[in-house]
Amino acid sequence: MEAEFPKVLRHRTAIARAALSMPVRQALQDGVVRPDTSVLDFGSGRGGDVARLRAMGVEARGWDPYFDPDVAATPSNAVLLVYVLNVIEDDAERTETLRRAWTLADQVLVVSTRLSWERRKVTGVPLADGTMTSRRTFQRLFSPGELRALVERTTKAGTAAGAPGVVYAFKSETERLRFLARRTTGVVEWLGGEDETSALAAVIDYFERRGRLPAVEEYPEHLLPLLRHVRQAELRRMVVEGAAAERVELGRARTLLDTLLFLGVSVFSGRPRMNDLPLGVQLDVRACFSSYREACARADRLLLKLRDDSYVRGAMRNSVGKLTPTALYVHRRAVERMPVVLRLYEHCGAVAAGRPEGWDVLKLNHSGRQVAWSSYPTFDSEPHPRLAWSYAVSMSTLDAQFSSYEERENRPLLHRKEEFLAYDDEAAPKYRRLTAQEVRAGLYERPEIIGLERGWQAELARCGVELRGHRLVKSRAD
């Protein structure tokens, strides 16, 4: 017997958007939706995302059972299922909606829902596995792990998290690997070119940054016509002679580490074949390793080291960042300077549960394998920035927890900001000068109380000093 529910007015959850929704913006940033991608917004509501995608030149259309029921929901490269599953009160219908959207996706399905840490924002009475509000709308909140499990169970596909509450399900291993390559090795940005000389300079720049010459297929369209009169052998000679050997070697070292990072992350759905790798990764493997087998073996050894607490702690001792008895803290500007095993640690958490927007400081636990991204919005502008929020992922259970601190009266704050950065960060000297002033003033004599706002203010008062920007001065007499 089917469950009977009170009449829920689902269309009332649709909002008029002033900008792209977060999941669609993330899909664009991650390259799973591109200008040449056809897009179907399945459950498009009032059509805000569709209108904005069209304005960007993307071939997009929307289907919605209430607002656009007559639009044909036909297959597209990318199908968006954005904040739809959470408003469906019937679990069976929820799964069927997900399954139907999956059948319409030729390349990728983008699924997003509201998350369990928004529970305080949803008030009403219990209904099925969620809440019915006073407006007769329904909300079923998901944890990031629940959402990913639902998508994997329904689609039987390889998945990855784009952000907390955003899951990509890929129709082919090729598409999944392209996504992982963009996440781990990045997208190469070419210099512009207006003539043969500037085009040659762009190729030299690529060679120095990547540590290998580009294949013809990798050249951007604007450069190829400028170099059409140069024979390949001559072009190669000019590029090699024009490049700085030390920069090429540094570029090759970075590419080698990025390739190991990619191979380490990609193995979680099974080791890909060499021919399935994106072209750029295939060329990186050939340039940096004697064989694909060697590259995979080194990536596997890296994964094994990630499970070794003593090795991880050793890597942390040799890393940029602030090391405490329990964890390593690194500002986002310095993350790429961490040892590759720690970068793999962070990427595994990001692919499993999503890397949030707007984070500033990364935290990696010594043991227990927990990754956390924290937001200190005023890190550079305030001498002791306050914590806004933190998003933590357990690597053993893949459970994620979001904690907000913005409404707390006594918030955590940071000291010794230079320790979170690389030593040569341009802002570090200013922060080191401030720390030296604070040490001389006696502000760090009671470290157990200065980690929170009230304790810090008490110590400033005790020492008779105050902060003016990143300078410490004596307090003015009353």
Backbone torsions as a table, in degrees:
resi	resn	phi	psi	omega
1	MET	NA	128.1	-178.1
2	GLU	-72.5	145.4	178.4
3	ALA	-67.7	143.6	177.2
4	GLU	-110.3	131.2	-177.3
5	PHE	-122.0	153.6	170.7
6	PRO	-59.3	155.7	-180.0
7	LYS	-63.3	118.1	178.3
8	VAL	-103.4	132.4	-178.8
9	LEU	-96.5	81.8	-172.6
10	ARG	-62.0	-34.8	-174.8
11	HIS	-62.9	-19.5	-179.2
12	ARG	-69.9	-14.1	177.5
13	THR	-80.5	-14.3	-178.9
14	ALA	-70.4	131.4	-179.2
15	ILE	-116.0	156.2	174.5
16	ALA	-85.9	114.7	-173.4
17	ARG	-89.2	138.7	175.3
18	ALA	-91.1	-10.3	-180.0
19	ALA	-154.1	172.9	176.5
20	LEU	-58.4	143.8	174.6
21	SER	-66.6	156.2	-178.7
22	MET	-56.5	-45.4	-178.6
23	PRO	-62.4	-38.3	179.9
24	VAL	-71.4	-39.7	176.2
25	ARG	-61.0	-40.6	179.1
26	GLN	-66.5	-40.6	179.4
27	ALA	-62.9	-36.3	175.6
28	LEU	-67.6	-44.6	179.6
29	GLN	-62.5	-36.2	-178.5
30	ASP	-82.8	-5.5	177.7
31	GLY	76.3	11.1	175.4
32	VAL	-81.1	-20.7	167.1
33	VAL	-117.7	123.8	-175.9
34	ARG	-127.7	168.7	179.9
35	PRO	-57.1	-30.0	-179.1
36	ASP	-93.5	12.3	-178.2
37	THR	-94.4	132.0	170.3
38	SER	-83.7	137.0	-171.3
39	VAL	-127.7	134.3	170.0
40	LEU	-116.6	121.5	174.4
41	ASP	-92.4	103.8	-173.8
42	PHE	-90.6	104.3	-171.0
43	GLY	90.4	55.4	-168.5
44	SER	-81.2	-4.4	179.1
45	GLY	60.2	-129.8	-178.3
46	ARG	-82.9	0.9	170.8
47	GLY	84.6	16.0	-177.8
48	GLY	-62.3	-44.4	179.7
49	ASP	-64.5	-40.5	-180.0
50	VAL	-62.4	-45.6	-179.1
51	ALA	-61.3	-40.6	-177.9
52	ARG	-74.4	-35.3	174.9
53	LEU	-63.8	-41.9	177.8
54	ARG	-62.2	-39.9	179.0
55	ALA	-63.4	-23.6	177.8
56	MET	-88.1	-0.5	179.5
57	GLY	91.2	9.3	179.2
58	VAL	-86.6	136.8	176.0
59	GLU	-75.0	99.2	-173.5
60	ALA	-131.4	145.0	173.4
61	ARG	-145.0	159.2	-177.4
62	GLY	-128.0	143.2	172.5
63	TRP	-121.3	136.1	177.3
64	ASP	-145.8	134.4	-176.5
65	PRO	-65.1	-18.9	-179.5
66	TYR	-106.9	-49.9	-173.2
67	PHE	-87.5	-32.0	-178.4
68	ASP	-139.3	59.6	-176.0
69	PRO	-71.4	-20.0	-175.6
70	ASP	-89.9	-7.6	176.4
71	VAL	-73.1	134.9	-179.9
72	ALA	-73.4	124.0	176.3
73	ALA	-86.9	87.0	-176.3
74	THR	-105.7	159.0	-177.7
75	PRO	-57.1	145.0	178.9
76	SER	-142.9	163.3	177.9
77	ASN	-56.0	-50.1	-179.1
78	ALA	-122.9	133.9	175.7
79	VAL	-115.3	131.0	179.4
80	LEU	-101.5	127.8	173.9
81	LEU	-122.7	78.4	-166.6
82	VAL	-102.4	114.1	179.3
83	TYR	53.0	44.4	178.3
84	VAL	-106.6	-50.4	-175.0
85	LEU	-59.8	-33.2	-176.7
86	ASN	-72.2	-13.3	-179.4
87	VAL	-102.3	4.3	179.7
88	ILE	-98.3	121.6	-174.0
89	GLU	-84.0	-17.8	-178.7
90	ASP	-97.6	119.8	-175.7
91	ASP	-61.9	-40.8	-179.8
92	ALA	-64.5	-41.8	178.3
93	GLU	-67.5	-34.8	177.6
94	ARG	-60.2	-48.1	179.4
95	THR	-65.1	-39.8	-179.9
96	GLU	-66.4	-37.5	176.7
97	THR	-62.2	-43.2	177.3
98	LEU	-62.9	-43.0	-179.9
99	ARG	-64.4	-40.7	-179.5
100	ARG	-65.7	-43.2	178.3
101	ALA	-61.6	-38.4	179.8
102	TRP	-62.6	-39.5	-179.6
103	THR	-66.4	-21.6	-178.3
104	LEU	-89.2	-9.3	-176.5
105	ALA	-90.8	121.7	176.4
106	ASP	-81.4	-32.2	-176.3
107	GLN	-123.3	-47.9	-174.0
108	VAL	-150.9	144.5	172.3
109	LEU	-112.7	128.1	179.0
110	VAL	-105.8	116.0	-176.4
111	VAL	-117.6	133.1	175.9
112	SER	-141.6	150.2	175.4
113	THR	-141.5	168.2	169.7
114	ARG	-73.6	154.8	-170.5
115	LEU	-111.0	159.1	-171.3
116	SER	-62.1	-26.3	-179.7
117	TRP	-75.6	-1.2	174.1
118	GLU	-90.3	11.1	-172.2
119	ARG	-56.7	-35.6	-178.9
120	ARG	-65.1	-20.9	-179.5
121	LYS	-84.2	-10.2	-176.3
122	VAL	-111.8	112.9	179.6
123	THR	-117.7	149.9	-180.0
124	GLY	155.9	-153.2	-178.5
125	VAL	-114.2	149.7	179.8
126	PRO	-61.9	139.3	175.0
127	LEU	-147.7	123.8	-178.1
128	ALA	50.7	-123.3	-179.4
129	ASP	-103.3	23.2	-178.9
130	GLY	-147.9	-145.1	-174.8
131	THR	-134.3	134.7	171.1
132	MET	-100.4	126.5	-176.2
133	THR	-85.5	174.4	178.7
134	SER	-66.5	-19.5	178.2
135	ARG	-88.7	6.3	-179.6
136	ARG	64.8	33.1	168.3
137	THR	-101.3	165.6	-177.6
138	PHE	-125.1	144.1	174.7
139	GLN	-136.8	124.6	171.9
140	ARG	-113.4	110.0	-176.7
141	LEU	-88.2	141.5	-177.2
142	PHE	-116.6	149.5	164.3
143	SER	-83.9	157.6	177.8
144	PRO	-55.4	-38.6	179.1
145	GLY	-66.4	-40.7	178.2
146	GLU	-61.8	-43.9	-178.5
147	LEU	-63.2	-47.5	-179.3
148	ARG	-63.0	-40.4	179.0
149	ALA	-62.2	-40.9	178.8
150	LEU	-63.1	-44.7	-179.3
151	VAL	-65.0	-44.2	-179.8
152	GLU	-65.6	-41.1	-179.1
153	ARG	-65.0	-36.6	-176.0
154	THR	-83.2	-40.5	-174.8
155	THR	-91.5	-22.8	-174.4
156	LYS	56.3	32.1	-174.3
157	ALA	-115.7	165.2	171.6
158	GLY	-70.6	134.0	-176.5
159	THR	-128.2	166.0	172.5
160	ALA	-155.5	151.5	178.6
161	ALA	-90.4	129.8	175.5
162	GLY	-84.1	-37.9	180.0
163	ALA	-162.2	168.9	175.2
164	PRO	-55.0	123.1	-179.4
165	GLY	83.3	9.7	177.8
166	VAL	-129.3	119.5	-179.2
167	VAL	-122.9	135.1	174.6
168	TYR	-103.8	130.1	172.1
169	ALA	-113.2	124.8	-172.3
170	PHE	-104.1	136.2	179.7
171	LYS	-73.6	-24.3	-179.2
172	SER	-136.5	155.0	176.8
173	GLU	-64.2	-31.2	179.3
174	THR	-60.4	-44.2	-179.9
175	GLU	-66.6	-39.7	178.7
176	ARG	-63.4	-42.2	-178.9
177	LEU	-68.0	-34.8	175.8
178	ARG	-61.5	-41.8	178.1
179	PHE	-62.4	-47.7	-178.9
180	LEU	-63.2	-37.2	178.6
181	ALA	-63.7	-42.1	178.6
182	ARG	-64.1	-37.0	-179.0
183	ARG	-70.5	-38.2	-171.7
184	THR	-96.9	-41.0	-177.3
185	THR	-100.9	-11.5	177.1
186	GLY	80.0	175.3	177.5
187	VAL	-106.9	125.9	-178.6
188	VAL	-71.2	127.3	176.3
189	GLU	-102.5	117.5	-178.6
190	TRP	-85.8	147.9	170.9
191	LEU	-69.0	155.7	176.6
192	GLY	-73.7	168.5	179.2
193	GLY	-151.5	136.0	179.2
194	GLU	-119.6	-17.7	179.4
195	ASP	-150.7	-177.9	-176.2
196	GLU	-62.6	-37.5	-178.5
197	THR	-65.3	-47.6	179.9
198	SER	-69.8	-30.9	176.1
199	ALA	-66.3	-41.1	177.0
200	LEU	-62.4	-40.9	178.2
201	ALA	-61.6	-36.1	178.9
202	ALA	-66.0	-39.7	179.3
203	VAL	-68.6	-40.2	176.9
204	ILE	-61.5	-42.4	178.8
205	ASP	-60.9	-43.5	177.4
206	TYR	-59.6	-46.4	-178.7
207	PHE	-58.9	-42.5	-179.0
208	GLU	-69.9	-38.5	-176.6
209	ARG	-79.2	-31.8	-176.4
210	ARG	-97.9	-21.8	-179.4
211	GLY	79.8	10.8	176.2
212	ARG	-153.2	158.4	176.4
213	LEU	-75.0	146.3	178.6
214	PRO	-76.8	150.1	169.9
215	ALA	-78.9	158.6	-179.1
216	VAL	-56.3	-37.5	-177.8
217	GLU	-65.9	-17.5	-177.4
218	GLU	-90.2	-13.0	-178.9
219	TYR	-66.2	138.0	172.1
220	PRO	-69.3	154.1	-174.2
221	GLU	-59.5	-32.1	-174.7
222	HIS	-73.7	-17.7	-177.3
223	LEU	-92.0	-34.2	-174.4
224	LEU	-56.0	-46.1	180.0
225	PRO	-62.3	-28.7	-177.6
226	LEU	-74.0	-19.1	-177.0
227	LEU	-113.6	11.6	-172.7
228	ARG	-65.5	-22.4	-178.3
229	HIS	-88.8	-3.2	-177.5
230	VAL	-99.4	124.9	177.3
231	ARG	-67.1	149.9	-175.7
232	GLN	-59.0	-42.9	-179.0
233	ALA	-63.6	-40.0	179.4
234	GLU	-69.5	-39.9	178.3
235	LEU	-61.6	-43.8	179.6
236	ARG	-60.1	-44.6	-179.2
237	ARG	-61.0	-45.2	-178.0
238	MET	-66.0	-37.8	-179.6
239	VAL	-67.7	-46.8	-179.0
240	VAL	-62.8	-41.7	179.8
241	GLU	-70.7	-30.7	-176.8
242	GLY	-84.2	-16.8	-177.1
243	ALA	-84.6	151.5	175.0
244	ALA	-83.3	121.5	-173.7
245	ALA	-58.2	-39.2	-178.2
246	GLU	-67.9	-34.0	176.9
247	ARG	-70.0	-39.1	177.6
248	VAL	-60.9	-42.0	-179.1
249	GLU	-66.7	-40.2	175.9
250	LEU	-64.7	-40.6	177.8
251	GLY	-62.8	-41.3	178.8
252	ARG	-64.7	-39.9	178.6
253	ALA	-62.7	-42.6	177.9
254	ARG	-63.6	-42.8	-179.2
255	THR	-63.8	-40.5	177.9
256	LEU	-59.3	-46.6	-179.5
257	LEU	-66.6	-40.6	178.1
258	ASP	-63.0	-36.9	179.1
259	THR	-67.0	-42.6	175.5
260	LEU	-61.2	-39.3	178.1
261	LEU	-61.2	-45.9	179.0
262	PHE	-61.4	-48.0	-178.0
263	LEU	-64.9	-33.8	177.5
264	GLY	-67.6	-42.5	-179.9
265	VAL	-72.5	-37.6	-173.7
266	SER	-70.0	-18.6	-172.4
267	VAL	-71.8	-14.9	-172.7
268	PHE	-68.3	-16.0	172.2
269	SER	-111.0	22.3	-178.4
270	GLY	102.0	142.4	-178.1
271	ARG	-64.8	121.4	179.5
272	PRO	-72.4	154.8	173.6
273	ARG	-78.0	154.1	-179.7
274	MET	-55.6	-43.1	-176.8
275	ASN	-69.2	-16.4	178.8
276	ASP	-86.0	-12.7	-178.1
277	LEU	-70.8	149.3	171.7
278	PRO	-55.3	148.7	-175.3
279	LEU	-53.5	-45.2	-178.4
280	GLY	-59.4	-40.1	179.4
281	VAL	-68.6	-40.3	176.8
282	GLN	-57.2	-44.7	-179.4
283	LEU	-67.7	-36.0	176.7
284	ASP	-64.3	-41.2	178.5
285	VAL	-60.2	-46.7	-178.5
286	ARG	-65.0	-32.7	-177.5
287	ALA	-78.7	-28.1	-170.5
288	CYS	-109.1	-15.0	-175.5
289	PHE	-132.6	158.1	178.3
290	SER	-72.7	-25.0	-179.8
291	SER	-163.5	164.8	175.9
292	TYR	-65.3	-35.1	178.6
293	ARG	-60.4	-43.4	179.1
294	GLU	-63.5	-43.1	-179.8
295	ALA	-61.0	-43.9	179.5
296	CYS	-65.4	-39.9	-179.9
297	ALA	-62.8	-41.4	179.1
298	ARG	-67.5	-37.5	177.1
299	ALA	-66.0	-39.0	178.5
300	ASP	-64.3	-40.6	177.8
301	ARG	-63.6	-35.0	178.0
302	LEU	-64.7	-41.8	178.3
303	LEU	-63.7	-39.6	177.9
304	LEU	-64.1	-39.2	178.9
305	LYS	-65.3	-29.9	179.5
306	LEU	-63.5	-23.9	179.8
307	ARG	-88.4	-6.4	-175.6
308	ASP	-96.0	107.7	-176.3
309	ASP	-58.2	-42.3	-177.0
310	SER	-66.5	-37.6	178.6
311	TYR	-67.7	-42.6	179.9
312	VAL	-62.4	-43.2	178.4
313	ARG	-63.5	-37.4	176.8
314	GLY	-63.8	-41.2	177.2
315	ALA	-62.9	-38.4	179.1
316	MET	-66.1	-36.9	178.6
317	ARG	-65.3	-25.1	-179.0
318	ASN	-102.7	14.1	-176.2
319	SER	-103.2	159.5	164.6
320	VAL	-64.3	161.6	176.1
321	GLY	109.7	175.8	-178.2
322	LYS	-100.3	118.2	-178.3
323	LEU	-99.1	126.0	176.7
324	THR	-115.1	175.7	178.9
325	PRO	-61.7	-14.5	-177.3
326	THR	-120.3	-21.0	-171.4
327	ALA	-159.5	166.4	172.5
328	LEU	-108.8	134.4	179.0
329	TYR	-117.6	128.6	-176.5
330	VAL	-136.7	132.0	174.8
331	HIS	-69.9	151.5	-174.9
332	ARG	-61.7	-27.1	178.4
333	ARG	-67.5	-18.9	-176.2
334	ALA	-108.5	-0.9	-173.6
335	VAL	-58.7	-40.1	-178.5
336	GLU	-70.1	-9.5	177.1
337	ARG	-90.8	-3.1	177.7
338	MET	-71.6	155.3	171.9
339	PRO	-55.8	149.9	-173.0
340	VAL	-60.8	-32.0	179.7
341	VAL	-64.7	-33.1	177.8
342	LEU	-77.1	-33.6	173.5
343	ARG	-63.7	-38.5	176.5
344	LEU	-64.1	-41.6	176.4
345	TYR	-53.0	-51.4	-178.8
346	GLU	-65.6	-42.8	-178.3
347	HIS	-64.9	-35.5	177.8
348	CYS	-61.5	-41.6	176.9
349	GLY	-65.1	-39.2	-178.8
350	ALA	-67.2	-42.4	-179.7
351	VAL	-69.0	-32.9	-178.4
352	ALA	-74.4	-44.5	-171.3
353	ALA	-129.8	0.0	176.5
354	GLY	92.7	133.8	175.3
355	ARG	-91.1	124.1	-175.5
356	PRO	-73.2	158.7	173.1
357	GLU	-76.2	150.9	168.5
358	GLY	78.0	18.4	179.9
359	TRP	-85.1	157.6	-179.0
360	ASP	-124.6	-36.6	-174.4
361	VAL	-125.8	130.4	177.3
362	LEU	-97.1	138.6	176.0
363	LYS	-122.6	127.6	176.1
364	LEU	-120.5	119.7	179.0
365	ASN	-71.6	146.7	176.6
366	HIS	-60.5	-46.7	-177.7
367	SER	-135.8	167.9	-177.2
368	GLY	81.3	-13.3	174.4
369	ARG	49.2	75.0	173.3
370	GLN	-123.2	133.0	176.4
371	VAL	-109.2	134.2	177.1
372	ALA	-137.0	137.7	175.0
373	TRP	-113.0	130.6	-176.4
374	SER	-123.3	150.0	-178.6
375	SER	-109.5	121.4	171.0
376	TYR	-123.2	84.6	-170.7
377	PRO	-58.5	-24.3	-177.1
378	THR	-108.3	30.5	-175.8
379	PHE	-53.3	-45.7	-175.5
380	ASP	-87.2	-25.4	-174.5
381	SER	-90.7	-26.3	-179.3
382	GLU	-109.8	144.6	-179.5
383	PRO	-65.8	-31.0	180.0
384	HIS	-136.2	81.6	-175.1
385	PRO	-64.8	149.0	-179.5
386	ARG	-98.6	148.7	-178.6
387	LEU	-75.1	128.0	177.9
388	ALA	-93.5	-48.1	179.4
389	TRP	-160.1	164.9	177.8
390	SER	-141.6	141.3	179.0
391	TYR	-126.0	114.7	-173.2
392	ALA	-117.6	140.5	-179.6
393	VAL	-125.5	126.2	173.2
394	SER	-82.9	122.5	-178.6
395	MET	-75.1	-17.3	179.1
396	SER	-82.4	-36.5	-178.1
397	THR	-110.9	-14.7	-174.3
398	LEU	64.0	15.4	172.7
399	ASP	-73.5	143.5	-179.5
400	ALA	-124.4	146.0	-179.4
401	GLN	-135.6	131.5	177.8
402	PHE	-108.7	131.3	178.3
403	SER	-126.6	126.8	177.8
404	SER	-103.5	138.5	-178.4
405	TYR	-118.3	-1.9	-170.1
406	GLU	-65.4	-26.6	-179.2
407	GLU	-96.0	0.8	179.7
408	ARG	-79.2	145.1	-178.2
409	GLU	-79.7	-26.0	-175.4
410	ASN	-125.6	82.3	-170.5
411	ARG	-88.1	151.5	173.2
412	PRO	-65.5	149.6	176.5
413	LEU	-141.3	167.0	-174.9
414	LEU	-103.0	147.9	170.2
415	HIS	-126.2	166.1	177.9
416	ARG	49.6	55.9	-174.5
417	LYS	-58.3	-29.4	-178.5
418	GLU	-60.9	-24.8	-177.6
419	GLU	-70.6	-19.7	179.6
420	PHE	-83.5	-12.0	-172.3
421	LEU	-108.3	166.4	168.8
422	ALA	-66.7	149.6	-174.7
423	TYR	-59.8	-34.4	-176.8
424	ASP	-92.2	12.7	174.6
425	ASP	-59.4	137.3	-173.7
426	GLU	-63.1	-24.0	-179.9
427	ALA	-88.7	-13.4	-173.0
428	ALA	-60.8	-41.2	-179.5
429	PRO	-58.3	-40.5	179.0
430	LYS	-63.1	-40.6	-179.6
431	TYR	-70.0	-36.2	178.4
432	ARG	-65.1	-39.3	178.4
433	ARG	-61.8	-42.0	178.9
434	LEU	-63.8	-44.8	-179.9
435	THR	-59.4	-42.5	179.1
436	ALA	-61.0	-41.3	177.3
437	GLN	-61.7	-43.2	-176.8
438	GLU	-67.9	-37.2	177.0
439	VAL	-63.9	-45.4	-179.9
440	ARG	-62.7	-31.9	-179.0
441	ALA	-78.7	-8.1	178.8
442	GLY	86.1	15.6	-175.5
443	LEU	-72.7	-17.3	-176.7
444	TYR	-104.9	17.0	179.9
445	GLU	-72.5	-20.6	179.5
446	ARG	-126.3	70.8	-174.9
447	PRO	-61.8	-21.0	-177.3
448	GLU	-70.3	-15.5	-176.6
449	ILE	-114.1	-11.6	-171.5
450	ILE	-87.9	-1.3	-179.2
451	GLY	-75.5	-12.0	177.8
452	LEU	-117.8	155.7	-173.3
453	GLU	-54.8	-46.6	-174.1
454	ARG	-67.0	-41.5	178.5
455	GLY	-63.6	-39.6	179.3
456	TRP	-65.8	-43.6	178.5
457	GLN	-63.4	-35.9	178.1
458	ALA	-65.0	-39.9	179.4
459	GLU	-69.5	-38.3	175.0
460	LEU	-58.5	-44.2	-179.9
461	ALA	-66.6	-41.8	-179.6
462	ARG	-60.7	-38.6	-177.6
463	CYS	-87.1	-4.2	176.5
464	GLY	68.3	36.5	-179.1
465	VAL	-131.2	165.6	175.0
466	GLU	-147.2	163.8	-177.1
467	LEU	-102.7	135.9	170.5
468	ARG	-125.3	98.5	-172.0
469	GLY	62.4	-129.1	178.7
470	HIS	-101.0	36.7	174.9
471	ARG	-128.5	143.7	177.3
472	LEU	-104.1	127.9	-179.4
473	VAL	-131.7	161.0	176.9
474	LYS	-67.3	142.7	178.9
475	SER	-66.4	145.2	177.3
476	ARG	-73.4	142.2	177.8
477	ALA	-68.5	142.6	178.1
478	ASP	-66.8	NA	NA
